[in-house]
Amino acid sequence: MASLSDALPLSVPKLDALGMNWAIFIFRFQDAIETKGFWGHFDGSTPAPVFADAANPTTDETTVKAQWDKNERSAKSLLTQKLPDSTVIMIHVKVTVRERWEVVVKEFSKKSAYAQADLRSKFMGMKCSDKANPREMVENSPSYTTDFIHCELHEVSFLEVSGSFSAVLGSF
């Protein structure tokens, strides 16, 4: 089955406690976990094996269950490597990786939505100084490349942006 490497690749970022990088984290994390062969523990498609006769498991059943348990522990370890400490503490009470992952997804999907709304509000409130280039203003904003891109602020419609820039540009 799957083998455990000590760490996830550097391409998987540490998840920001506020969920600012949730959009990229979830894609890179899932890709890395799938590569290691553990994604079934996260999505529930690889459930724990059940003995045909719990009182008298066969040697094969015991071997399969032992390997599943080992993979489950490895998956738990991989999950906690890239989570904020507060999240690790919050999910630690959950028994399976699937239960832990469900909590993470629920929590950070919500946080990401709040972060997107906040950044959208900040973006829509940006004002360009007289005779300044609006494109340069946005691209040179300290948070443009980090916050806006990580939160995928692509949901702002063209009409909203053009309306904002019309208001910003005023009499140009």
Residue pairs with C-beta under 8 A, 6 or more apart in sequence:
1 37
1 67
1 71
2 36
2 37
2 38
2 71
2 74
3 36
3 37
4 36
4 74
4 77
4 78
5 36
7 81
8 29
8 32
8 33
8 78
8 81
8 82
9 32
11 28
11 32
12 25
12 28
12 29
12 32
12 82
13 21
13 24
13 25
13 28
13 82
14 82
14 83
14 84
15 21
15 22
15 25
15 82
15 83
15 84
15 87
15 108
16 22
16 25
16 84
16 150
17 84
17 86
17 87
18 111
18 115
19 107
19 108
19 110
19 111
19 112
19 114
19 115
20 112
20 115
20 146
20 147
20 150
20 151
21 150
22 108
22 109
22 111
22 112
22 115
22 151
23 112
23 150
23 151
23 152
24 150
25 82
25 108
26 105
26 108
29 82
30 39
30 42
32 78
33 39
33 42
33 75
33 78
36 74
36 78
37 71
38 71
38 74
38 75
38 78
38 97
39 45
40 46
41 71
41 72
41 75
41 96
41 97
41 98
42 75
42 79
42 97
42 98
42 101
43 98
43 101
44 98
46 68
46 71
48 65
48 68
48 69
48 72
48 96
49 61
49 64
49 65
49 68
51 57
51 58
51 61
51 65
52 58
52 61
57 65
72 96
72 97
75 97
76 97
76 100
79 97
79 100
79 101
79 104
80 88
83 91
83 104
87 104
87 107
90 103
90 107
91 99
91 100
91 103
91 104
94 100
94 103
112 151
115 147
115 151
116 151
116 152
116 153
116 155
119 143
119 147
119 148
119 151
119 153
120 153
120 155
120 156
122 143
123 138
123 148
123 153
123 156
123 164
124 156
124 160
124 164
126 137
126 138
126 141
126 164
126 168
127 168
128 134
128 137
128 165
128 168
128 169
129 137
134 165
134 168
134 169
138 144
141 148
